Structures are given as C-alpha cells and as structure tokens.
Amino acid sequence: MNSDYISYEALISARETAYWAKVSAYGAWFSGVATFLAVITSLFIALINRRAFIGGKVKFGRIMSDDDDRRLIAITVVNRSLHSIKIKAIYWYVGGEIELQQLFRNKESDRLPTRLENGDEANYRIIIDADEDWFKRMAVRLKKLNFHPNKIRCVITLSTGERFRLKVDKRLKEKILQYM
C-alpha cells in the first residue's frame, strides 16, 4: 500500500468523524432546546389551569313560546377554563367605585350562585316589560350618580373573588341614554 493512499484514507476518515461529531452536537443542541420548550409549555399549562376564563355577551334578545313573545336583555356566561367555576353575582359597573348588583327573580334565568363545568353556559335574563321600566330605572340611577351609559359594563363575580367584565351591546347603552 502506498503511504499517500493511507494518509488520504485517514484524512477522509477524520473528515467523516468531524462531520458526524458536528451532526451529533447539533442533535444535542436541538434536544436541549426542545426539552426547555417542553418545560416552559408544561409550566404555562399548569399556571393557566388555575385561572378562570369566561366568555360572554350582554345583548338584546327575545324569548318566544306558543303564547308569548317578550323582549329581554340576555346575559350569557360561558366557562372557557379547564376547571369548574362558580358564578356568585352579576353587577353593572357604571364607573368609579360604583357597581349596581342585578338580581334575577324570573324563572327564565339560571339561579345564582351557579356552578359551571368546562364548556357549560349560564343564561341570565332581564325581562323588558311594555313600558321599559328597567331602562328608566337604570337611567335614573345613572343620572343620580352622574355617570354616562357609555361606561356601563357587566361584571361577573366568581366565588374565588375573581371578576370579569363583559362588554355591553351598544343598542342597550343607546336605549338607556334615551331615558336620560
């Protein structure tokens, strides 16, 4: 065998060894980054699992049956968290430190407090009578407190003390503004 050939083969072998060492280093680096991201993801999921997430709407609606057709304000609350929540109360936030608690004494609304599992929905309804008495009372309260209806928000209070604000439909705010 020629010594040049042996040197050449040793060079190729060293080059192959260096290449595979580099590929192995990239693999180790990639697995380290993947492990780090897995730990961050699991911590994120563990922390987010404790917090409650709710969605909902406050809007005009109608309730219809065979012999009845009534207008109403519908407050819908959906549990979007991974664990169950308990709705304790519903308030109207009007600004500053002032909140007005809404009581639901009709049979069309769910009871308070209400326990919701993941994905469950609770519906609360304020029945609007022919003379629109609820709007008049709310307008009088807002006028007395010197607040504008544009600041009104619906606040959902959970048994854990967490509070979530829901946006109120513009038509509802405009209707209150008509009576001010």
Backbone bond lengths (Angstrom), bond angles and torsions (degrees), N, CA, C in turn:
res aa  C-N    CA-C-N  psi(-1)  N-CA   C-N-CA  omega(-1)  CA-C   N-CA-C  phi
1 M - - - 1.432 - - 1.513 109.64 -
2 N 1.258 112.78 146.41 1.453 120.41 -178.30 1.526 108.73 -84.02
3 S 1.319 117.50 140.14 1.465 121.30 -179.04 1.528 111.01 -68.56
4 D 1.317 117.60 -30.11 1.465 120.26 176.77 1.533 111.01 -66.39
5 Y 1.324 115.12 -39.07 1.455 119.97 179.45 1.525 110.79 -66.03
6 I 1.340 116.13 -41.72 1.461 120.84 178.74 1.525 109.81 -64.45
7 S 1.307 118.13 -40.71 1.467 122.02 177.57 1.526 110.61 -64.55
8 Y 1.324 115.52 -40.84 1.459 120.31 179.16 1.533 111.06 -62.92
9 E 1.327 117.60 -45.41 1.462 122.01 178.66 1.525 111.07 -64.51
10 A 1.324 117.93 -36.73 1.466 121.30 177.03 1.529 109.94 -65.74
11 L 1.329 116.66 -38.76 1.460 121.33 177.88 1.529 110.89 -64.29
12 I 1.330 116.59 -44.28 1.466 120.57 178.56 1.527 110.03 -64.04
13 S 1.318 117.16 -41.71 1.460 121.43 178.92 1.529 110.98 -63.51
14 A 1.320 117.28 -41.27 1.466 121.06 178.44 1.530 110.37 -66.36
15 R 1.340 116.22 -38.84 1.453 120.58 178.56 1.530 110.86 -64.59
16 E 1.341 117.00 -43.19 1.468 121.39 177.46 1.528 110.72 -63.42
17 T 1.317 117.05 -40.76 1.464 121.00 178.90 1.521 110.53 -63.81
18 A 1.321 117.42 -42.34 1.463 121.29 178.49 1.528 110.80 -64.83
19 Y 1.329 116.82 -40.69 1.460 120.38 178.92 1.526 110.76 -61.42
20 W 1.328 116.78 -48.53 1.464 119.70 -178.60 1.526 111.82 -69.39
21 A 1.300 117.83 -29.12 1.471 120.13 174.86 1.528 109.77 -66.99
22 K 1.344 116.17 -39.67 1.463 120.37 177.72 1.530 110.70 -66.09
23 V 1.328 117.86 -43.18 1.462 121.51 177.65 1.527 110.01 -62.56
24 S 1.312 117.38 -40.20 1.462 121.42 177.70 1.527 111.12 -64.55
25 A 1.318 117.36 -38.17 1.467 120.86 177.63 1.530 110.42 -66.03
26 Y 1.339 116.82 -41.89 1.465 119.61 176.29 1.531 110.54 -61.70
27 G 1.310 117.09 -41.65 1.461 121.01 178.53 1.520 111.96 -62.61
28 A 1.327 116.29 -42.38 1.469 119.93 178.31 1.526 110.36 -65.22
29 W 1.328 116.71 -40.20 1.464 120.34 178.54 1.528 110.35 -64.28
30 F 1.325 116.51 -45.43 1.459 120.86 179.92 1.529 111.19 -62.17
31 S 1.322 117.81 -43.06 1.466 119.95 179.87 1.525 110.93 -66.89
32 G 1.320 118.30 -32.67 1.463 121.27 175.91 1.517 111.45 -65.71
33 V 1.324 116.76 -44.99 1.469 120.99 178.14 1.531 110.23 -64.56
34 A 1.327 117.47 -42.05 1.466 120.79 179.30 1.530 110.88 -63.50
35 T 1.324 117.57 -39.90 1.466 120.79 177.40 1.520 110.56 -64.43
36 F 1.323 117.05 -43.12 1.463 121.18 178.31 1.526 110.73 -60.34
37 L 1.328 117.40 -46.07 1.463 121.01 179.31 1.529 111.84 -65.27
38 A 1.332 117.57 -34.77 1.464 120.23 177.11 1.527 110.87 -65.57
39 V 1.322 116.98 -40.14 1.466 120.71 178.18 1.524 110.15 -65.61
40 I 1.334 117.48 -44.80 1.465 121.32 178.86 1.529 110.24 -61.28
41 T 1.320 117.56 -43.60 1.466 121.34 179.83 1.527 111.43 -63.00
42 S 1.326 116.82 -43.89 1.469 118.83 -179.71 1.523 111.34 -67.06
43 L 1.331 117.98 -36.63 1.462 120.18 175.82 1.525 110.99 -65.80
44 F 1.319 116.97 -40.98 1.461 121.47 178.07 1.526 110.70 -60.92
45 I 1.322 116.39 -45.90 1.468 120.17 -179.89 1.523 110.49 -65.51
46 A 1.330 117.06 -39.12 1.468 119.99 179.50 1.524 111.03 -65.56
47 L 1.328 117.56 -39.53 1.457 120.19 -179.78 1.519 111.91 -74.34
48 I 1.309 116.82 -37.28 1.460 120.02 -178.24 1.527 110.65 -73.04
49 N 1.310 117.61 -24.00 1.458 121.48 179.80 1.521 111.28 -65.47
50 R 1.314 118.10 -29.85 1.458 121.41 -178.53 1.521 112.31 -74.77
51 R 1.324 116.59 -30.63 1.454 120.05 -175.43 1.519 110.50 -82.08
52 A 1.302 114.06 146.54 1.465 120.02 176.89 1.526 109.07 -90.47
53 F 1.298 115.62 140.06 1.458 121.89 174.67 1.520 107.18 -126.06
54 I 1.315 115.17 125.28 1.459 118.16 176.43 1.520 108.73 -127.22
55 G 1.286 114.78 151.93 1.451 121.85 173.08 1.516 107.32 -123.72
56 G 1.287 115.69 165.91 1.452 117.22 178.79 1.504 113.07 174.00
57 K 1.312 114.45 174.07 1.462 121.96 -179.38 1.519 109.47 -142.44
58 V 1.309 114.78 150.89 1.464 121.84 171.40 1.520 105.56 -126.42
59 K 1.325 116.59 113.97 1.464 119.13 -174.81 1.517 110.46 -154.04
60 F 1.324 114.62 169.70 1.459 120.89 174.03 1.518 109.23 -72.40
61 G 1.325 114.97 152.06 1.445 119.64 176.33 1.513 110.62 -158.66
62 R 1.304 115.41 -177.17 1.461 121.95 176.43 1.517 107.66 -137.19
63 I 1.321 114.27 145.10 1.457 120.21 172.96 1.521 106.18 -116.49
64 M 1.316 115.59 124.17 1.458 119.75 -174.52 1.517 109.47 -123.35
65 S 1.304 114.19 139.39 1.461 121.44 172.12 1.525 107.01 -134.96
66 D 1.307 116.17 -172.61 1.472 119.64 -177.84 1.517 112.78 -61.20
67 D 1.328 116.66 -37.82 1.459 119.75 -174.81 1.524 113.52 -117.92
68 D 1.312 118.27 7.50 1.460 120.00 -173.85 1.528 110.42 -143.41
69 D 1.310 114.99 145.21 1.465 121.73 176.43 1.526 106.61 -144.36
70 R 1.340 116.84 104.54 1.463 120.20 -174.96 1.521 110.92 -121.77
71 R 1.340 113.72 144.43 1.462 119.58 174.09 1.519 108.50 -82.68
72 L 1.327 115.25 152.22 1.453 118.90 179.99 1.520 110.75 -156.21
73 I 1.324 114.50 164.73 1.461 122.00 169.19 1.515 105.18 -101.53
74 A 1.317 116.42 121.60 1.464 121.34 -176.47 1.520 109.64 -104.25
75 I 1.319 116.09 125.31 1.468 122.61 173.97 1.521 105.99 -112.08
76 T 1.324 116.13 114.56 1.456 121.92 -179.14 1.519 108.50 -112.07
77 V 1.331 116.83 129.75 1.464 122.69 179.79 1.525 107.73 -123.00
78 V 1.347 116.47 127.97 1.459 122.33 -179.19 1.524 108.83 -119.64
79 N 1.332 116.80 132.09 1.461 121.72 176.64 1.525 108.80 -84.01
80 R 1.337 116.69 112.31 1.460 121.41 179.21 1.523 112.18 -105.30
81 S 1.326 117.64 5.30 1.461 120.12 -179.97 1.528 109.91 -87.14
82 L 1.325 115.82 170.15 1.454 120.78 -176.15 1.528 112.83 -83.56
83 H 1.308 117.63 -8.13 1.462 121.30 -179.84 1.525 109.41 -125.52
84 S 1.316 116.21 171.79 1.463 119.52 -178.26 1.528 110.54 -77.63
85 I 1.329 115.00 152.59 1.463 121.55 177.07 1.525 108.07 -128.43
86 K 1.320 114.89 163.94 1.458 120.13 177.53 1.521 108.24 -129.54
87 I 1.325 116.52 116.41 1.462 121.61 178.75 1.522 107.87 -80.70
88 K 1.328 115.44 122.89 1.461 120.40 -176.65 1.525 112.16 -95.38
89 A 1.339 116.80 -43.96 1.467 119.54 -175.77 1.525 109.80 -156.13
90 I 1.323 114.89 162.35 1.467 122.12 175.94 1.518 107.57 -127.64
91 Y 1.329 114.83 129.22 1.462 121.89 -177.59 1.520 109.44 -123.40
92 W 1.325 114.64 161.11 1.462 122.23 168.45 1.519 106.29 -107.24
93 Y 1.331 116.64 114.74 1.461 121.35 176.40 1.521 106.79 -87.01
94 V 1.335 116.73 122.83 1.462 120.24 -176.01 1.520 112.59 -111.25
95 G 1.316 117.89 -6.32 1.460 121.38 179.29 1.512 110.69 130.11
96 G 1.310 115.37 155.90 1.458 119.83 179.48 1.514 111.06 62.32
97 E 1.311 115.97 -133.26 1.467 122.04 179.81 1.525 111.95 -100.41
98 I 1.313 117.41 6.90 1.463 120.72 -169.25 1.525 111.33 -97.38
99 E 1.334 114.07 128.34 1.455 122.24 174.50 1.524 108.37 -133.27
100 L 1.303 115.30 140.05 1.465 121.22 178.67 1.525 107.95 -109.97
101 Q 1.333 116.86 121.45 1.458 119.87 -178.75 1.518 110.11 -78.86
102 Q 1.332 114.88 134.65 1.461 121.38 178.43 1.522 108.81 -99.18
103 L 1.312 116.89 125.94 1.459 121.85 175.78 1.523 108.64 -102.19
104 F 1.321 115.96 141.29 1.461 121.45 -178.82 1.521 107.96 -116.32
105 R 1.326 115.67 105.63 1.464 120.26 -177.47 1.529 111.77 -112.23
106 N 1.307 116.79 19.09 1.461 118.10 179.76 1.525 109.57 -105.52
107 K 1.318 115.54 159.68 1.465 119.97 -176.62 1.534 112.38 -78.24
108 E 1.329 117.63 -12.75 1.460 120.76 -179.87 1.528 112.55 -78.60
109 S 1.322 117.60 -14.75 1.466 122.01 -177.65 1.521 110.74 -97.83
110 D 1.329 115.16 151.52 1.459 119.84 171.41 1.522 108.72 -70.49
111 R 1.301 116.53 156.99 1.462 121.86 -179.09 1.528 110.80 -78.90
112 L 1.317 115.25 153.83 1.466 121.50 172.87 1.516 107.90 -113.03
113 P 1.281 121.10 137.68 1.463 128.59 -4.83 1.532 111.36 -73.36
114 T 1.324 114.76 151.16 1.458 122.46 -178.43 1.520 109.40 -124.40
115 R 1.323 116.58 132.91 1.465 121.49 176.97 1.530 108.34 -97.71
116 L 1.331 115.81 128.11 1.462 121.44 -179.70 1.521 109.81 -119.99
117 E 1.314 116.43 129.17 1.462 121.37 173.46 1.527 108.32 -85.11
118 N 1.316 116.23 176.10 1.462 121.63 -179.31 1.528 110.12 -57.51
119 G 1.329 116.43 122.67 1.455 121.81 178.18 1.515 114.99 86.79
120 D 1.320 118.25 -6.00 1.469 120.62 179.34 1.524 110.92 -75.50
121 E 1.322 114.86 160.11 1.465 121.77 -176.69 1.527 109.66 -131.21
122 A 1.322 115.69 140.32 1.467 121.40 174.45 1.523 108.00 -118.29
123 N 1.318 115.84 141.28 1.464 121.20 -178.60 1.518 109.66 -122.36
124 Y 1.315 114.81 127.73 1.463 121.71 178.02 1.520 107.12 -122.15
125 R 1.328 115.38 136.29 1.459 119.33 -173.90 1.516 110.87 -130.94
126 I 1.324 114.20 136.57 1.458 121.96 172.97 1.521 105.48 -109.26
127 I 1.317 116.01 112.02 1.465 121.14 -177.60 1.525 108.59 -74.93
128 I 1.334 115.98 128.35 1.465 122.24 178.93 1.524 107.63 -96.57
129 D 1.326 115.80 115.91 1.462 119.46 179.48 1.526 110.19 -81.31
130 A 1.314 116.28 178.20 1.468 121.92 -173.56 1.524 112.85 -62.20
131 D 1.326 117.89 -35.03 1.470 118.96 -178.27 1.533 112.60 -92.51
132 E 1.328 117.18 9.32 1.470 123.16 175.92 1.528 111.71 52.75
133 D 1.303 114.67 48.32 1.460 122.24 -175.92 1.534 112.43 -62.64
134 W 1.332 118.10 -37.13 1.466 120.58 -178.19 1.526 110.84 -61.98
135 F 1.323 116.98 -43.12 1.469 120.67 179.43 1.524 110.83 -63.41
136 K 1.321 116.15 -41.04 1.472 119.89 179.29 1.526 110.76 -63.39
137 R 1.339 116.96 -45.45 1.473 120.04 179.76 1.524 111.40 -63.54
138 M 1.331 116.72 -41.38 1.469 119.71 179.26 1.523 110.38 -66.08
139 A 1.328 118.06 -40.90 1.466 121.19 178.50 1.525 110.90 -62.93
140 V 1.332 117.35 -41.61 1.468 120.91 178.57 1.527 110.20 -63.36
141 R 1.325 117.39 -43.66 1.470 120.41 179.24 1.522 111.27 -63.36
142 L 1.325 116.55 -44.05 1.466 119.64 180.00 1.521 111.19 -65.14
143 K 1.332 116.25 -39.56 1.462 120.06 178.91 1.528 110.26 -65.02
144 K 1.330 116.48 -41.76 1.465 121.02 179.57 1.537 110.72 -64.28
145 L 1.329 116.91 -37.67 1.465 121.32 179.92 1.526 112.49 -84.78
146 N 1.344 116.41 -5.87 1.457 122.96 179.53 1.537 112.12 62.60
147 F 1.334 115.90 48.24 1.460 121.96 176.84 1.522 109.47 -123.47
148 H 1.321 115.09 152.74 1.464 122.00 -179.14 1.533 109.46 -95.42
149 P 1.320 118.46 143.69 1.473 120.68 -179.35 1.529 114.33 -62.75
150 N 1.327 118.48 -20.46 1.465 119.31 -179.72 1.521 112.83 -65.16
151 K 1.332 117.80 -20.26 1.461 121.10 -179.37 1.527 112.91 -88.83
152 I 1.316 117.33 -3.90 1.465 119.86 -173.97 1.531 110.85 -69.82
153 R 1.327 115.30 136.08 1.461 123.25 176.81 1.525 107.85 -136.85
154 C 1.301 115.90 153.22 1.460 120.92 175.20 1.526 107.38 -96.37
155 V 1.331 116.98 127.14 1.466 122.02 -177.07 1.524 108.59 -111.92
156 I 1.328 115.70 125.73 1.456 122.34 176.77 1.528 107.26 -101.85
157 T 1.325 117.20 123.82 1.460 121.90 179.81 1.521 109.09 -107.96
158 L 1.336 115.28 129.01 1.457 120.96 178.75 1.522 110.39 -95.58
159 S 1.314 116.45 165.49 1.467 120.87 -179.73 1.524 111.60 -67.34
160 T 1.330 118.24 -18.87 1.466 121.69 177.64 1.517 111.92 -80.85
161 G 1.326 117.37 -7.24 1.456 121.50 -178.52 1.516 112.96 96.85
162 E 1.326 117.27 -8.06 1.463 120.09 178.13 1.522 109.30 -70.28
163 R 1.336 114.51 146.85 1.462 120.86 -177.99 1.525 108.46 -128.53
164 F 1.311 115.27 136.44 1.457 121.38 179.73 1.518 108.60 -127.73
165 R 1.331 115.67 136.30 1.467 120.76 178.81 1.518 109.90 -100.86
166 L 1.318 114.42 136.23 1.458 121.17 175.16 1.518 108.67 -111.66
167 K 1.321 115.88 140.80 1.458 119.51 176.62 1.523 109.67 -71.95
168 V 1.306 113.53 146.22 1.464 120.48 179.74 1.526 107.91 -103.35
169 D 1.315 116.14 139.00 1.461 122.58 -179.97 1.532 110.63 -57.38
170 K 1.324 116.52 139.90 1.472 121.56 -178.46 1.525 112.14 -60.86
171 R 1.320 116.25 -36.20 1.470 119.38 -179.96 1.524 111.33 -62.46
172 L 1.319 116.49 -33.84 1.464 121.19 178.04 1.525 110.38 -66.99
173 K 1.328 116.40 -43.27 1.470 120.78 178.51 1.529 110.60 -64.57
174 E 1.326 116.18 -41.06 1.466 120.05 179.37 1.529 111.26 -64.67
175 K 1.322 116.51 -36.53 1.469 120.38 179.52 1.527 110.54 -66.38
176 I 1.337 117.64 -39.56 1.470 120.61 176.50 1.520 109.51 -65.40
177 L 1.330 116.06 -40.08 1.467 121.33 -178.86 1.532 111.49 -63.28
178 Q 1.325 118.21 -29.68 1.470 121.46 178.30 1.526 111.92 -60.75
179 Y 1.318 117.17 -31.95 1.466 121.29 -176.30 1.522 113.22 -95.23
180 M 1.310 117.48 6.12 1.475 119.79 179.24 1.513 110.95 -92.64
